Amino acid sequence: MNVTVTGAAGQIGYALLFRIASGQLLGAQTPVRLKLLEIPQGVKAAEGVALELEDCAFPLLSGIDIFDDATAAFDGANVALLVGARPRTAGMERGDLLSANGGIFKPQGEAINAGAAEDIKVLVVGNPANTNALIAASHAPDVPTSRFTAMTRLDHNRALTQLATKAGASVTDIQRLAIWGNHSATQYPDITHATIGGRPATEVVDDQAWVEGEFIPRVAKRGAEIIAARGASSAASAANAAVDHVHSWVNGTPEGDWTSAAIVSDGSYGVPEGLISSFPVTSSGGEWHIVPDLEIDEFSRGRIDASVAELGEERDAVRSLGLL
Ligand code: NAI
């Protein structure tokens, strides 16, 4: 399997590539050829990472190629992890940020369209992830939009641990947690369908003030908490979530449970068709499915609508920039 990773010389790349090469992404039976994409200034550092990958003597790693050209990097790709993105710098307006990222994700979408393998699966990690995925998908007309996803698995994993800690339970006791909307501070981590040890999480926790005042803001702002503590953004946990996302996509989700991923909306739950929004999802046969028929209470409705409205604004902004 050819796995293309963009931003390969960055922080997340450094945490991610070794896990892919060790077999944790696709399983211990699947040899992997890594295709690393960097901007020209990043190529030397990517070559350094490749030297270290060689020194691990991973049995499943069948080769490493390094590119500064998207068309070559995505040629034959079965899985593409789009990590490299333009970060927001001080004083940067949202329009500038979206425009800079459009300059990255438009040509990458075109390159995926031109040469990726038939079964291509794309995960966008680079922020603003949902809208970057939308831009890439809209420039790959021959690839089903369902193959373009954005990462909210890190938010999901963060929520799992916060809820488990509150309940004095293990993360493995929790099922059916969901992240809705945008991978941003407006996201909605939803425990209303979750169970802990088979009991409704809302009953076990029985503390709506904690849900609204601590749980939701802590999950949504966890990235900032990590930057404040570590002096650098979350990289290992982001890489871990990327591995989890692709692993679930390829291998399926367990019976009776679901996970969270930002996938193209079919109009479910009032999310406008075509937006790439986080939903509770299951995976089977290499396809994501939005969990159907959940009852959405009034509080959840307000939170989902607010985050989805933000996604709509981002879409309108990139559309007005001519990026869709
Ligand atoms: P970083 O700055 O350490 O690395 C980014 C790398 O991307 C750099 O090496 C840069 O040269 C490269 N790059 C930039 N433009 C490129 C292009 N057009 N093609 C190929 N490579 C390119 O950043 P880090 O920490 O690795 O984070 C990467 C992205 O992931 C950021 O946008 C960050 O906001 C996002 N992120 C997303 C999370 C999520 O849950 N969805 C969680 C954490 C980070």
Boltz pocket constraint, residues with backbone or C-beta under 6 A from the ligand:
constraints:
  - pocket:
      binder: B
      contacts: [[A, 6], [A, 7], [A, 8], [A, 9], [A, 10], [A, 11], [A, 12], [A, 13], [A, 37], [A, 38], [A, 39], [A, 41], [A, 42], [A, 83], [A, 84], [A, 85], [A, 86], [A, 87], [A, 104], [A, 124], [A, 125], [A, 126], [A, 127], [A, 128], [A, 129], [A, 151], [A, 152], [A, 154], [A, 155], [A, 183], [A, 233], [A, 234], [A, 235], [A, 238]]
      max_distance: 6.0
